[in-house]
Every structure is written in structure tokens, then in C-alpha cells.
Amino acid sequence: MSAAPASIPSAAAFKVPGFWRRALHHRSFVLGGVLTLLLVLAAAVSLAWTPWSPYEMDIANKLKPPTAAHWLGTDTFGRDVASLLLVGARASILVGLIAVGIGLVVGTALGLLAAARRGWVEEAIMRFADFSMAFPAILSAIMMTAVFGAGIVNAIIAIGIYNIPTFARITRASANAIWSREYVAAARACGKGAFAITLQHVLPNISAVLIVQSTIRFAIAILAEAALSYLGLGTQPPQPSWGRMLSEAQTMMFQAPLLAVFPGLAIALAVLGLNLLGDGLRDLLDPRLARAR
């Protein structure tokens, strides 16, 4: 049987001995990995420890600048900003994981079905994807909020629905390339059905593409969650959120500008890290770029 197409990276690329050696010399991958690891560590540390309780208010010490007691100062309610940032990382990761998971599972399934069945099934799924892309995550969240009320669950659902058509399109395009290969034709000649071919040949050969896209969509999900929380449609009080920290800080820009700097910087670094990680994975898993290095 012939090898997998060069234009589509395979999950087996992770097992190539030179992959990790090349990865450690890839600046985007390393920097993105470090920033992403810091995000995960911040969320993990907050599960066991924070400098202060993120829910404890101390009005007498509100708007304090950074000190030894409060590393990043306090907000308008006297809460410790460092503790709010650490706990806010949990909300960002939670929304990103579930929302991207919804898009990945449902979108991949629809894309694989479209590539395997073709005809009217493929056309119907692609038109559904086109229709879904007409409703951005923020617009979907606004509509859901009007019906069900604001909350992190509705924000997750809205962002997840927004991710479905993206994964469906990418999966369908990548799977169509695999279905045209000779080894798939050989598998069909041996009597394998579409379902077996999809699981044994198609999905493994497009998994790397989906991993890269998941990383990039994770960054978009974090940004969308921050935007929704900023508008009051996402994470609700008293649960800390980077987006809501920005919203609360906008009225104190002249008295305490650092209140907006710290959550804004956290969002920027998290999104930058995931985007760099996705770009690095794309370069490392593309056989054509790997041979050029």
C-alpha cells in the first residue's frame, strides 16, 4: 500500500525520532509551549492555593498598588488581583476545553460523514456549516442569553456551536484527500465498509490536522469567553473571569490603570501562546516543511 499523502500530516509524525529534536529547535513551538504551560500551571495551582481568597472583599484596602502582601494590588472591592487571575485561568481553560471539545467531536463526525457518503449528505452538511458560520459566538450567546439567561454554560454552548462548522469543513476537506488514495481503494477492494475505512485509515491520517486546529480554536475560545464575560454574558459573579475583570476595570482607568493591564496581559499571553503552539505544530507535522528544515 502507498504511504499517506505528503500534504496531510499523520499522527505517526509524533513518533518519528526526529520530531522532538526538531520541536526543541522550533522557536514558535517552544515559546508557545512555555506560555501554554504557564496557563495550565496557573489554573492547576489555583485549585490548591491562592495568595488570598478570590471571593474575600476588603473595602478598606481597595485599589492598593502592588505590595509584598498583594503582589498585583487589589481591585475596587479589595480583592487580591493575583488570586483573581489565577482562578480566572480555570474558567478560561474550562470554557476552551469543553467548547473546543463540542466542536471537535460534532464537527469531525459531520465532516467524516460528508466525506464518506458524498452526494446529498455532503451537500446538506456543508450547507448546514455555512448557515452556522453566519452566527458568531457572541451573537449566538446574545440570543441564548435572551432566552435562557446569562451564564458560563450558555457561553460554552454558543462557542462550541461556533466551532462545529470549522471542524466539519477541515475534516471533510482532509478526509476527501485520504479517500482518493490508492490504499483506501485497496481497502475497499478487500471488502471493507465505509465505517471501517473511516476509523482505520481516514481518521488516523487526519488526526494531526485536527490537533493543530484544536490548539488554534482553543485560543479563539479563550478570547470569545473573555469578550462574553466583558459584556456580562459569560462567567457570572462571584466566579472570577479575566473578561469581567477588564469590564470592572474600565471605570477605574485613571485611578488604577493596572487593573486593566494585568487581565489584558493574561488574555494576550494565553492567546499568543496557543497560537504559537498551533503554528509550531503545523510546521512540525507538515512533511513538506519538515523535509525543508
C-alpha positions as CSV (number, residue, x, y, z in Angstrom):
1,M,0.0,0.0,0.0
2,S,1.2,3.5,-0.7
3,A,2.1,6.0,2.1
4,A,-0.2,8.6,3.4
5,P,-0.3,11.8,1.3
6,A,2.5,14.2,1.9
7,S,0.2,17.2,2.1
8,I,-1.6,15.8,5.1
9,P,0.4,15.3,8.3
10,S,-0.3,12.0,10.2
11,A,-0.4,11.4,13.9
12,A,2.5,9.0,13.4
13,A,4.7,12.1,12.9
14,F,4.7,12.4,16.7
15,K,6.5,9.1,16.9
16,V,9.3,10.0,14.5
17,P,12.6,10.1,16.4
18,G,13.5,13.5,14.9
19,F,10.2,15.1,15.8
20,W,11.0,16.2,19.3
21,R,14.5,17.1,18.3
22,R,13.1,19.5,15.7
23,A,10.4,20.7,18.1
24,L,13.0,21.8,20.6
25,H,14.7,23.9,17.9
26,H,11.4,25.5,16.7
27,R,11.0,28.9,18.3
28,S,7.3,29.2,17.8
29,F,6.6,25.8,19.3
30,V,8.9,26.3,22.3
31,L,7.6,29.8,23.1
32,G,4.0,28.7,22.6
33,G,4.5,25.6,24.7
34,V,6.0,27.6,27.6
35,L,3.2,30.2,27.6
36,T,0.6,27.4,27.4
37,L,2.3,25.5,30.2
38,L,2.2,28.7,32.3
39,L,-1.6,29.0,31.7
40,V,-2.1,25.4,32.7
41,L,0.1,25.7,35.8
42,A,-1.8,28.9,36.9
43,A,-5.1,27.0,36.7
44,A,-3.7,23.9,38.5
45,V,-2.0,25.9,41.3
46,S,-5.3,27.8,41.9
47,L,-7.0,24.5,42.7
48,A,-4.9,24.1,45.7
49,W,-3.6,27.5,46.7
50,T,-4.0,31.2,46.1
51,P,-2.3,34.1,47.9
52,W,-5.7,35.3,49.2
53,S,-9.3,34.1,48.8
54,P,-10.6,35.5,45.4
55,Y,-14.0,35.9,46.9
56,E,-13.0,37.8,50.1
57,M,-13.7,41.5,49.9
58,D,-11.8,44.1,51.9
59,I,-13.2,47.5,51.1
60,A,-10.7,49.2,53.5
61,N,-7.8,48.1,51.3
62,K,-9.4,48.6,47.8
63,L,-7.3,49.9,44.9
64,K,-4.0,49.2,46.6
65,P,-0.9,49.2,44.4
66,P,1.3,46.1,44.2
67,T,2.9,45.3,47.6
68,A,4.5,42.4,49.3
69,A,1.1,41.3,50.7
70,H,-0.8,41.8,47.4
71,W,1.6,41.1,44.6
72,L,-0.5,42.7,41.9
73,G,-2.5,45.0,44.1
74,T,-6.3,44.9,44.9
75,D,-9.4,45.8,42.9
76,T,-12.3,48.0,43.6
77,F,-13.7,45.5,46.2
78,G,-10.4,45.0,47.9
79,R,-9.9,41.5,46.4
80,D,-6.4,40.3,45.6
81,V,-5.8,40.7,41.8
82,A,-3.2,37.9,41.7
83,S,-5.7,35.4,43.2
84,L,-8.4,36.6,40.7
85,L,-6.0,36.0,37.8
86,L,-5.1,32.5,39.0
87,V,-8.7,31.4,39.5
88,G,-9.7,33.2,36.3
89,A,-7.4,30.9,34.3
90,R,-9.6,28.0,35.4
91,A,-12.6,29.5,33.7
92,S,-10.7,30.1,30.5
93,I,-9.4,26.6,30.3
94,L,-12.8,25.1,31.2
95,V,-14.6,27.0,28.5
96,G,-11.8,26.3,26.0
97,L,-11.7,22.6,26.7
98,I,-15.5,22.0,26.6
99,A,-16.3,24.4,23.7
100,V,-13.5,23.0,21.5
101,G,-14.5,19.5,22.5
102,I,-18.0,20.1,21.3
103,G,-16.8,21.5,18.0
104,L,-14.2,18.7,17.6
105,V,-16.5,15.8,18.3
106,V,-19.6,17.0,16.4
107,G,-17.7,18.8,13.6
108,T,-15.3,15.9,13.0
109,A,-18.2,13.4,12.9
110,L,-20.1,15.5,10.4
111,G,-17.0,16.0,8.3
112,L,-16.2,12.3,8.2
113,L,-19.8,11.5,7.3
114,A,-19.8,14.0,4.5
115,A,-16.6,12.6,3.1
116,A,-17.7,9.0,3.4
117,R,-21.2,9.4,2.0
118,R,-20.8,12.3,-0.5
119,G,-23.8,13.3,-2.7
120,W,-26.7,14.9,-1.0
121,V,-25.4,14.0,2.5
122,E,-22.2,16.0,1.9
123,E,-24.2,18.9,0.4
124,A,-26.6,19.1,3.3
125,I,-23.8,19.0,5.9
126,M,-21.8,21.7,4.1
127,R,-24.9,24.0,3.8
128,F,-25.5,23.5,7.5
129,A,-22.0,24.5,8.2
130,D,-22.4,27.6,6.0
131,F,-25.6,28.5,7.9
132,S,-23.9,28.0,11.3
133,M,-21.0,30.2,10.4
134,A,-23.4,33.1,9.9
135,F,-23.9,33.3,13.7
136,P,-20.7,34.2,15.5
137,A,-20.2,33.1,19.1
138,I,-21.0,36.5,20.6
139,L,-24.2,36.8,18.5
140,S,-25.2,33.2,19.5
141,A,-24.6,33.9,23.1
142,I,-26.7,37.1,23.0
143,M,-29.6,35.1,21.5
144,M,-29.2,32.3,24.1
145,T,-29.0,34.8,26.9
146,A,-32.2,36.4,25.8
147,V,-34.0,33.0,26.1
148,F,-32.1,31.2,28.9
149,G,-30.3,33.9,30.8
150,A,-26.6,34.8,31.1
151,G,-24.1,32.2,32.3
152,I,-21.0,30.2,31.6
153,V,-22.9,27.2,30.4
154,N,-24.7,29.2,27.6
155,A,-21.4,30.8,26.7
156,I,-19.8,27.3,26.3
157,I,-22.6,26.1,24.2
158,A,-22.5,29.2,22.0
159,I,-18.7,28.9,21.4
160,G,-19.0,25.2,20.9
161,I,-21.7,25.6,18.2
162,Y,-19.5,28.2,16.6
163,N,-16.6,25.7,16.4
164,I,-18.6,22.9,14.7
165,P,-18.7,24.2,11.1
166,T,-14.9,25.0,11.2
167,F,-14.1,21.4,12.2
168,A,-16.6,20.0,9.8
169,R,-15.1,21.8,6.9
170,I,-11.5,21.0,7.7
171,T,-12.3,17.3,8.4
172,R,-14.3,16.9,5.2
173,A,-11.5,18.5,3.1
174,S,-8.8,16.4,4.7
175,A,-10.8,13.2,4.6
176,N,-11.6,13.7,0.9
177,A,-7.9,13.7,0.2
178,I,-7.4,10.5,2.0
179,W,-10.4,8.8,0.3
180,S,-8.7,9.4,-3.1
181,R,-5.6,7.5,-2.1
182,E,-4.7,4.1,-3.5
183,Y,-4.5,2.3,-0.2
184,V,-8.1,3.3,0.5
185,A,-9.1,1.9,-2.9
186,A,-7.3,-1.3,-2.0
187,A,-9.1,-1.5,1.4
188,R,-12.5,-1.1,-0.4
189,A,-11.5,-3.8,-2.9
190,C,-10.8,-6.1,0.1
191,G,-14.4,-5.6,1.2
192,K,-14.0,-3.1,4.0
193,G,-17.0,-0.8,4.5
194,A,-17.0,3.0,4.7
195,F,-17.2,2.9,8.5
196,A,-14.2,0.7,8.9
197,I,-12.2,2.6,6.4
198,T,-13.0,5.9,8.2
199,L,-11.9,4.6,11.5
200,Q,-8.8,2.6,10.4
201,H,-7.5,4.8,7.6
202,V,-9.1,8.2,7.3
203,L,-9.3,9.4,10.9
204,P,-5.7,8.4,11.9
205,N,-4.3,10.2,8.9
206,I,-6.1,13.5,9.6
207,S,-5.7,13.5,13.4
208,A,-2.7,15.7,13.3
209,V,-4.6,18.3,11.3
210,L,-7.4,18.2,13.9
211,I,-4.9,18.6,16.8
212,V,-3.4,21.7,15.2
213,Q,-6.8,23.2,14.6
214,S,-7.9,22.4,18.1
215,T,-5.0,24.3,19.5
216,I,-5.9,27.4,17.4
217,R,-9.6,27.2,18.2
218,F,-8.7,26.9,21.9
219,A,-7.1,30.3,21.7
220,I,-10.2,31.7,19.9
221,A,-12.4,30.2,22.6
222,I,-10.5,31.9,25.4
223,L,-10.8,35.2,23.6
224,A,-14.5,34.6,23.0
225,E,-15.1,33.8,26.7
226,A,-13.3,36.9,27.7
227,A,-15.4,39.0,25.3
228,L,-18.6,37.4,26.5
229,S,-17.7,37.9,30.2
230,Y,-16.8,41.5,29.4
231,L,-20.3,42.0,28.1
232,G,-21.8,40.3,31.1
233,L,-22.9,37.2,29.1
234,G,-20.2,34.7,30.2
235,T,-18.9,33.8,33.7
236,Q,-21.1,35.3,36.4
237,P,-20.2,36.8,39.8
238,P,-18.7,35.8,42.1
239,Q,-16.7,33.4,39.9
240,P,-13.5,35.3,38.7
241,S,-13.1,35.8,35.0
242,W,-10.4,37.7,33.0
243,G,-13.1,39.3,30.8
244,R,-15.2,40.6,33.7
245,M,-12.0,41.9,35.4
246,L,-11.5,44.0,32.3
247,S,-15.1,45.2,32.4
248,E,-14.9,46.2,36.1
249,A,-11.6,48.0,35.5
250,Q,-12.8,50.2,32.7
251,T,-14.4,52.7,35.1
252,M,-11.1,52.9,37.0
253,M,-8.7,53.5,34.2
254,F,-7.3,56.8,35.5
255,Q,-7.3,55.9,39.2
256,A,-5.9,52.3,38.9
257,P,-4.8,51.6,35.3
258,L,-3.0,48.3,36.3
259,L,-6.4,46.8,37.0
260,A,-6.9,46.6,33.2
261,V,-3.3,45.8,32.4
262,F,-3.0,42.6,34.3
263,P,-6.1,40.7,32.9
264,G,-5.5,42.1,29.5
265,L,-1.9,40.8,29.6
266,A,-3.1,37.4,30.8
267,I,-5.5,37.1,27.9
268,A,-2.9,38.3,25.4
269,L,-0.3,35.8,26.6
270,A,-2.7,32.9,26.7
271,V,-4.0,33.6,23.2
272,L,-0.4,34.2,21.9
273,G,0.9,31.0,23.4
274,L,-1.8,28.8,22.0
275,N,-1.5,30.4,18.5
276,L,2.3,30.0,18.5
277,L,1.9,26.4,19.7
278,G,-0.6,25.7,16.9
279,D,1.7,27.4,14.3
280,G,4.6,25.3,15.6
281,L,2.7,22.1,15.4
282,R,1.5,22.9,11.9
283,D,5.1,23.4,10.8
284,L,6.5,20.3,12.6
285,L,3.7,18.0,11.4
286,D,3.8,19.0,7.7
287,P,6.1,16.6,6.0
288,R,7.0,19.1,3.3
289,L,8.2,21.7,5.8
290,A,9.9,19.0,7.9
291,R,12.0,18.0,4.9
292,A,12.9,21.6,4.1
293,R,14.4,22.1,7.6
